[in-house]
Amino acid sequence: MSAIQRLGVGRYATSTTEGTIQLGRALGEVLRAGDIVVLNGDLGAGKTQLTKGIAAALGATTDVVSPTFTIQMVHEGTDVDLCHFDLYRLEDPEQLGDAGLLDAAGGDCVCVIEWGERFADDIGPERLDVLLTKGEPPVDALGCDDLIEVPRTIEFVACGSRAEEVVRSLDTHIMDSLSLSD
């Protein structure tokens, strides 16, 4: 887990795509059916990379891409499925039912929702909000193409008691992993 730097409880930094996926894997290891994770961040902030890690931890073997045009993708896991939503194209909360989100949320799967911050009130009070912030590219990489890795700060904000438990469990998991790599 050396690709992950702990900044405090529920706050981490990653400097590579692989680090973001590793953090997602650690998160996926503490999630369970019924958990709702809302990913917030600009384009390219790492939402889908974090979701790839969650999917891997749940045992999903299908390729994880952002379901921008399909709105929802279900990735079958070993014990729990991942319901992955991208709400970028939705404009009205009434579209959430048609997208399948209201049926999936709090159900038998782990729900990961990209671009869900606009619908937070409709998603419900029991969720884990994740804010992904993309940093600046290294000074020596300015003017280079998009292949340059940029640091990311990833903050987990608990909304409800289950989400608080997830944040604590994730932090313990990260701390244990970091001490093992020392």
C-alpha positions as CSV (number, residue, x, y, z in Angstrom):
1,M,0.0,0.0,0.0
2,S,3.0,2.3,-0.3
3,A,1.2,4.0,-3.2
4,I,-1.3,5.3,-0.6
5,Q,-0.4,8.0,1.8
6,R,-2.6,8.5,4.9
7,L,-3.3,12.2,5.6
8,G,-5.6,11.5,8.5
9,V,-8.7,9.5,9.3
10,G,-10.7,9.2,6.1
11,R,-8.1,11.3,4.1
12,Y,-5.6,9.8,1.7
13,A,-3.4,10.7,-1.2
14,T,-2.4,8.6,-4.1
15,S,0.1,9.5,-6.7
16,T,-0.6,6.8,-9.3
17,T,-3.6,5.2,-10.9
18,E,-2.5,1.9,-9.3
19,G,-2.6,3.7,-5.9
20,T,-6.2,4.8,-6.5
21,I,-7.2,1.3,-7.5
22,Q,-5.4,-0.1,-4.3
23,L,-7.4,2.4,-2.2
24,G,-10.6,1.2,-3.9
25,R,-9.6,-2.4,-3.2
26,A,-9.1,-1.6,0.5
27,L,-12.5,0.2,0.6
28,G,-14.2,-2.8,-1.2
29,E,-12.8,-5.1,1.5
30,V,-14.8,-3.3,4.2
31,L,-18.0,-2.7,2.2
32,R,-21.1,-5.0,2.4
33,A,-24.4,-5.5,0.7
34,G,-26.6,-2.4,1.1
35,D,-23.7,0.1,1.3
36,I,-24.0,3.2,-0.9
37,V,-20.8,5.0,-2.0
38,V,-21.2,8.4,-3.8
39,L,-18.1,9.5,-5.7
40,N,-17.6,13.2,-6.3
41,G,-14.9,14.8,-8.4
42,D,-14.1,16.4,-11.6
43,L,-13.5,14.5,-14.9
44,G,-10.3,12.4,-14.5
45,A,-10.2,12.7,-10.7
46,G,-10.1,8.9,-10.4
47,K,-13.8,7.9,-9.7
48,T,-13.7,4.9,-12.1
49,Q,-10.3,3.8,-10.9
50,L,-11.5,3.7,-7.3
51,T,-14.5,1.7,-8.5
52,K,-12.2,-0.8,-10.3
53,G,-10.5,-1.5,-7.0
54,I,-13.9,-1.9,-5.2
55,A,-15.0,-4.3,-7.9
56,A,-11.8,-6.3,-7.6
57,A,-12.2,-6.6,-3.8
58,L,-15.8,-7.9,-4.3
59,G,-14.5,-10.6,-6.7
60,A,-15.9,-9.1,-9.9
61,T,-14.0,-10.1,-13.0
62,T,-15.7,-8.0,-15.7
63,D,-14.0,-4.8,-17.0
64,V,-15.1,-1.7,-15.0
65,V,-15.7,1.4,-17.1
66,S,-17.8,4.4,-16.3
67,P,-21.4,3.6,-17.4
68,T,-21.9,7.1,-18.8
69,F,-24.3,6.1,-21.5
70,T,-25.9,3.0,-20.0
71,I,-26.3,4.7,-16.6
72,Q,-25.9,1.4,-14.7
73,M,-23.7,-1.6,-14.9
74,V,-23.9,-4.7,-12.6
75,H,-20.6,-6.5,-11.9
76,E,-21.1,-9.9,-10.4
77,G,-19.0,-10.4,-7.3
78,T,-18.1,-13.6,-5.4
79,D,-20.6,-13.0,-2.6
80,V,-21.9,-9.5,-3.3
81,D,-22.5,-7.7,-6.6
82,L,-21.4,-4.2,-7.5
83,C,-24.1,-1.9,-8.9
84,H,-22.2,0.9,-10.6
85,F,-24.1,4.0,-11.6
86,D,-23.0,7.1,-13.5
87,L,-25.6,9.9,-13.1
88,Y,-23.7,12.5,-15.2
89,R,-26.4,12.6,-17.9
90,L,-29.4,12.7,-15.5
91,E,-31.1,16.0,-14.9
92,D,-34.0,15.3,-12.7
93,P,-34.4,13.2,-9.5
94,E,-37.4,11.5,-11.1
95,Q,-35.0,9.8,-13.5
96,L,-33.3,7.9,-10.6
97,G,-36.1,5.3,-10.6
98,D,-35.9,4.7,-14.3
99,A,-32.1,4.3,-13.9
100,G,-32.7,1.5,-11.4
101,L,-30.9,3.4,-8.6
102,L,-33.8,3.5,-6.2
103,D,-34.3,-0.3,-6.5
104,A,-30.6,-1.1,-6.0
105,A,-29.8,1.4,-3.2
106,G,-29.7,-0.3,0.1
107,G,-30.4,-3.7,-1.5
108,D,-28.4,-6.8,-2.0
109,C,-25.5,-5.1,-3.8
110,V,-22.9,-2.5,-3.1
111,C,-23.9,0.7,-4.9
112,V,-21.2,2.9,-6.2
113,I,-22.6,6.1,-7.8
114,E,-20.5,8.5,-9.9
115,W,-21.8,12.1,-10.2
116,G,-24.3,11.6,-7.5
117,E,-23.8,14.7,-5.4
118,R,-26.6,16.5,-7.2
119,F,-29.0,13.8,-6.0
120,A,-27.7,13.4,-2.4
121,D,-31.1,14.2,-0.8
122,D,-32.8,11.6,-3.1
123,I,-30.2,8.9,-2.5
124,G,-30.7,9.1,1.2
125,P,-29.0,10.0,4.4
126,E,-27.1,6.7,4.9
127,R,-24.2,6.8,2.4
128,L,-20.5,7.3,2.1
129,D,-19.5,10.4,0.2
130,V,-16.1,10.3,-1.4
131,L,-14.5,13.5,-2.7
132,L,-11.7,12.9,-5.2
133,T,-9.5,15.9,-6.0
134,K,-6.9,15.8,-8.7
135,G,-3.8,17.7,-8.0
136,E,-1.4,19.6,-10.3
137,P,1.0,17.7,-12.5
138,P,4.6,17.8,-11.5
139,V,6.4,20.9,-12.7
140,D,8.7,18.9,-15.0
141,A,5.6,17.4,-16.7
142,L,3.9,20.6,-17.8
143,G,3.2,20.6,-21.5
144,C,3.3,16.8,-21.6
145,D,0.4,14.7,-22.7
146,D,-2.3,13.2,-20.5
147,L,-0.3,10.1,-19.6
148,I,1.4,11.9,-16.8
149,E,0.3,10.7,-13.4
150,V,-1.0,13.4,-11.1
151,P,-1.5,13.1,-7.3
152,R,-5.0,12.8,-6.0
153,T,-6.5,13.5,-2.6
154,I,-9.4,11.2,-1.6
155,E,-11.6,12.1,1.3
156,F,-14.2,9.9,2.8
157,V,-17.1,11.6,4.5
158,A,-19.5,9.5,6.5
159,C,-23.2,10.2,6.3
160,G,-24.8,7.9,8.8
161,S,-23.7,5.3,11.3
162,R,-22.9,2.5,8.8
163,A,-20.7,5.0,6.8
164,E,-18.9,6.0,10.0
165,E,-18.1,2.3,10.6
166,V,-16.8,1.9,7.0
167,V,-14.5,5.0,7.4
168,R,-13.1,3.6,10.7
169,S,-12.7,0.1,9.2
170,L,-11.0,1.5,6.1
171,D,-8.6,3.6,8.2
172,T,-7.7,0.6,10.3
173,H,-7.2,-1.5,7.2
174,I,-4.9,1.2,5.6
175,M,-2.9,1.7,8.8
176,D,-2.4,-2.1,9.2
177,S,-1.3,-2.3,5.5
178,L,1.0,0.7,5.8
179,S,2.7,-0.7,8.9
180,L,3.2,-4.1,7.1
181,S,5.0,-2.4,4.2
182,D,7.5,-0.5,6.5
